[in-house]
Amino acid sequence: MLAKVFKDLGAGLGLYYVWIYQAYHDITAKYKRTVLGTFWIAGGMVVTSVSMSVIFGALFHMNLRQALPYIMAGILTFSLTSYIFYDGAEMFMTSGGIIKNHAYPFTFYAFHTLCKSFFLFLHNLVVYWLFMVIIGAFRIPHWTILLSLPLVLICLFFWGMLSGMVASRFRDMRFMLPYTGQMLSTLTPVFWRADTLHGAVLLAVRLNPMYDLIQLIRDPLLGQAPDASIWGLSLAYTGVGIVVWLIAFSLLRRRIPFWV
């Protein structure tokens, strides 16, 4: 069984030229014949970041130059890590017709959806740096981002595929997972700082996997190295995801066409 799993994974990687182009086309096609083009994508991030920076900056006694980098980097990274609850959950359902009529490897759909989320992240990252230059808060990213970003993408790939399989098999999960993502956006320190909490509440936040994945990218963007505990927990989440994926995908991969 594992041989077929790795064969599927290798075949999906081998089609990189297809899913990279398709991901790029999916993003750009929507904004053809518009003046600002794909910069409309960053509109929600900019509006939310600025408004939240004003509110939470006043609550935590931070000026715009302090609050905006933290909050905008948090929204930027959460939009990538929440892939598990949104695009990841939809990867098989939205491609049901293709799955039933074409013999693409199942990992192809995971690579395609994750690549699209990554392109959106890179696009918004440019806007983030532009705003940091404008307000005079630009920081050269810490070199650890060269390690942390690939680790986060690997973690999202495996947990995203598991999310897609669950949402395909149990249709209610298709609607429940996005609500879970919305809930975690409030419970995760995206707009507020975890160091303002204490005791059991702080422990609950630290055990939130989204917190570690976000900090693994946000800290380097703010010019600092992530804490060792964040690395350890992120590696643990990734390792668990790989093991669970190997078991679930090897046993259930042939049932996906019947679920969608």
VMD Tcl script that draws the C-alpha trace (Angstrom):
set ca {
  {0.00 0.00 0.00}
  {2.75 2.46 0.89}
  {4.36 1.89 -2.49}
  {1.23 3.25 -4.19}
  {1.17 6.19 -1.80}
  {4.71 7.20 -2.67}
  {4.00 6.57 -6.37}
  {1.04 8.95 -6.14}
  {3.18 11.52 -4.36}
  {5.95 11.24 -6.94}
  {3.49 11.50 -9.84}
  {1.93 14.58 -8.28}
  {5.32 16.24 -7.92}
  {6.15 15.30 -11.50}
  {3.20 17.37 -12.73}
  {4.62 20.54 -11.15}
  {4.45 22.42 -14.46}
  {0.69 21.77 -14.62}
  {-0.34 22.70 -11.09}
  {1.95 25.74 -10.95}
  {0.48 27.14 -14.18}
  {-3.06 26.24 -13.17}
  {-2.67 27.88 -9.76}
  {-1.32 31.05 -11.40}
  {-4.14 31.07 -13.95}
  {-6.82 30.57 -11.27}
  {-5.59 33.69 -9.46}
  {-5.04 36.01 -12.41}
  {-8.08 35.05 -14.51}
  {-10.51 36.60 -12.01}
  {-8.89 40.03 -12.24}
  {-8.50 40.41 -16.00}
  {-9.49 43.81 -17.42}
  {-9.36 45.49 -14.00}
  {-7.21 48.57 -13.33}
  {-5.47 47.31 -10.20}
  {-5.48 43.67 -11.26}
  {-4.35 41.19 -8.64}
  {-3.68 43.97 -6.12}
  {-7.38 43.73 -5.28}
  {-6.43 40.46 -3.54}
  {-4.56 42.38 -0.84}
  {-7.45 44.80 -0.26}
  {-9.04 42.78 2.54}
  {-5.73 42.31 4.33}
  {-4.90 46.02 4.16}
  {-8.31 47.27 5.32}
  {-8.52 44.74 8.17}
  {-4.93 45.34 9.27}
  {-5.24 49.11 9.42}
  {-8.59 49.10 11.24}
  {-7.46 46.44 13.73}
  {-4.18 48.28 14.30}
  {-6.10 51.37 15.33}
  {-8.34 49.44 17.72}
  {-5.84 47.02 19.26}
  {-3.11 49.63 19.19}
  {-5.24 51.79 21.47}
  {-6.12 48.83 23.71}
  {-2.49 47.73 24.16}
  {-1.01 51.23 24.08}
  {0.91 50.73 20.82}
  {1.34 53.27 18.06}
  {0.68 52.43 14.42}
  {4.35 51.68 13.74}
  {4.26 49.00 16.44}
  {0.78 47.56 15.93}
  {0.54 47.46 12.13}
  {3.58 45.20 11.46}
  {2.47 42.68 14.09}
  {-1.19 42.57 13.01}
  {-0.56 42.67 9.26}
  {2.06 39.92 9.51}
  {-0.40 37.94 11.63}
  {-3.20 38.24 9.06}
  {-0.75 37.46 6.26}
  {0.46 34.26 7.89}
  {-2.96 33.17 9.17}
  {-4.36 33.43 5.63}
  {-1.73 30.88 4.61}
  {-1.98 28.53 7.58}
  {-5.80 28.51 7.53}
  {-5.50 26.73 4.18}
  {-6.33 23.53 6.08}
  {-9.85 24.76 6.87}
  {-10.70 26.45 3.58}
  {-8.99 25.47 0.31}
  {-7.68 22.24 1.80}
  {-11.14 21.10 2.77}
  {-12.44 21.84 -0.75}
  {-9.59 20.35 -2.80}
  {-11.38 17.12 -3.78}
  {-14.97 18.35 -3.76}
  {-14.36 21.19 -6.22}
  {-12.49 18.82 -8.56}
  {-15.02 16.00 -8.42}
  {-15.70 16.01 -12.15}
  {-11.99 15.92 -13.01}
  {-11.31 13.15 -10.50}
  {-14.01 10.95 -12.03}
  {-12.90 11.51 -15.61}
  {-9.11 11.85 -15.46}
  {-6.42 9.70 -13.89}
  {-4.51 12.48 -12.18}
  {-2.73 11.46 -8.95}
  {-4.68 12.60 -5.93}
  {-1.72 14.55 -4.60}
  {-1.97 16.72 -7.72}
  {-5.03 18.45 -6.25}
  {-3.22 19.08 -2.98}
  {-0.21 20.59 -4.77}
  {-2.51 22.74 -6.91}
  {-4.54 24.21 -4.04}
  {-1.50 24.72 -1.79}
  {0.42 26.37 -4.64}
  {-2.48 28.78 -5.17}
  {-2.48 29.69 -1.46}
  {1.29 30.15 -1.57}
  {1.05 32.48 -4.58}
  {-1.53 34.54 -2.70}
  {0.82 34.65 0.29}
  {3.71 35.89 -1.84}
  {1.49 38.49 -3.47}
  {0.30 39.83 -0.12}
  {3.85 39.68 1.22}
  {4.91 42.29 -1.35}
  {2.08 44.56 -0.19}
  {3.09 43.95 3.44}
  {6.67 45.04 2.77}
  {5.42 48.07 0.84}
  {3.38 49.22 3.83}
  {6.29 48.62 6.18}
  {8.48 50.88 4.03}
  {5.78 53.57 3.98}
  {5.42 53.71 7.78}
  {9.16 53.29 8.38}
  {8.86 49.90 10.09}
  {10.54 47.67 7.51}
  {12.72 44.89 8.94}
  {14.99 42.57 6.99}
  {13.47 39.09 7.48}
  {15.44 36.79 9.75}
  {17.28 34.06 7.84}
  {15.27 31.36 9.64}
  {12.35 32.07 7.29}
  {14.25 30.01 4.71}
  {13.63 27.01 6.97}
  {10.34 27.91 8.62}
  {8.35 28.62 5.44}
  {9.12 25.22 3.81}
  {8.30 23.48 7.11}
  {4.92 25.22 7.31}
  {4.14 24.34 3.68}
  {4.99 20.68 4.28}
  {2.78 20.64 7.38}
  {-0.09 22.28 5.45}
  {0.25 19.82 2.58}
  {-0.30 16.71 4.69}
  {-2.91 18.13 7.07}
  {-4.67 19.77 4.12}
  {-4.99 16.43 2.33}
  {-6.41 14.88 5.47}
  {-8.86 17.77 5.73}
  {-9.89 17.25 2.10}
  {-10.46 13.54 2.61}
  {-12.54 14.08 5.75}
  {-14.63 16.81 4.09}
  {-15.24 14.55 1.08}
  {-16.34 11.59 3.17}
  {-18.40 13.52 5.72}
  {-20.13 16.36 3.89}
  {-21.02 18.25 7.09}
  {-17.30 18.72 7.71}
  {-17.13 20.68 4.47}
  {-19.17 23.40 6.18}
  {-17.86 22.89 9.69}
  {-14.16 23.31 8.88}
  {-14.50 26.91 7.61}
  {-16.36 27.79 10.82}
  {-13.50 26.21 12.74}
  {-11.08 28.43 10.85}
  {-13.15 31.51 11.75}
  {-13.18 30.49 15.40}
  {-9.42 29.96 15.45}
  {-8.85 33.39 13.90}
  {-10.24 34.81 17.15}
  {-8.61 32.33 19.54}
  {-5.19 32.63 17.85}
  {-2.96 35.65 18.61}
  {-3.39 37.24 15.20}
  {-4.57 40.67 16.39}
  {-3.56 40.46 20.04}
  {-0.39 39.38 21.82}
  {-0.07 36.09 23.71}
  {2.28 37.63 26.29}
  {-0.68 39.55 27.73}
  {-2.19 36.27 29.00}
  {-1.34 34.18 32.05}
  {-2.01 30.78 33.58}
  {-4.35 28.25 32.00}
  {-5.48 30.64 29.27}
  {-1.90 31.14 28.10}
  {-1.36 27.36 28.17}
  {-4.44 26.83 26.01}
  {-3.14 29.36 23.48}
  {0.30 27.75 23.43}
  {-1.26 24.37 22.68}
  {-3.07 25.83 19.67}
  {-1.19 24.50 16.60}
  {-2.12 27.58 14.59}
  {-0.19 29.77 17.02}
  {3.08 27.94 16.42}
  {2.66 27.83 12.65}
  {1.90 31.54 12.55}
  {4.79 32.50 14.82}
  {7.14 30.35 12.77}
  {6.64 32.78 9.87}
  {5.63 36.01 11.62}
  {8.68 36.18 13.88}
  {11.17 36.06 10.96}
  {9.10 38.66 9.07}
  {9.46 40.93 12.11}
  {13.22 40.37 12.07}
  {13.55 37.87 14.92}
  {14.13 34.13 15.26}
  {11.24 31.91 16.44}
  {11.56 30.40 19.90}
  {12.92 26.86 20.19}
  {9.60 25.61 21.59}
  {7.81 26.88 18.49}
  {10.20 24.92 16.27}
  {9.75 21.80 18.39}
  {5.95 21.88 18.38}
  {5.79 22.70 14.66}
  {8.05 19.76 13.86}
  {5.86 17.56 16.06}
  {2.66 18.67 14.30}
  {4.28 18.02 10.94}
  {5.54 14.59 11.96}
  {2.14 13.56 13.28}
  {0.50 14.82 10.09}
  {2.84 12.76 7.90}
  {2.23 9.57 9.89}
  {-1.56 10.00 9.95}
  {-1.56 10.87 6.23}
  {0.46 7.78 5.34}
  {-2.01 5.55 7.15}
  {-5.22 7.26 6.02}
  {-4.17 7.85 2.40}
  {-2.89 4.31 1.92}
  {-6.17 2.86 3.19}
  {-8.68 5.30 1.69}
  {-7.19 6.84 -1.47}
  {-9.17 4.56 -3.82}
  {-12.45 5.63 -2.22}
  {-12.02 9.34 -2.97}
  {-13.68 9.14 -6.45}
  {-16.77 7.58 -4.86}
  {-16.94 10.28 -2.17}
  {-16.86 13.25 -4.52}
}
mol new
graphics top color blue
foreach p $ca { graphics top sphere $p radius 0.5 }
foreach p [lrange $ca 0 end-1] q [lrange $ca 1 end] { graphics top cylinder $p $q radius 0.2 }
display resetview
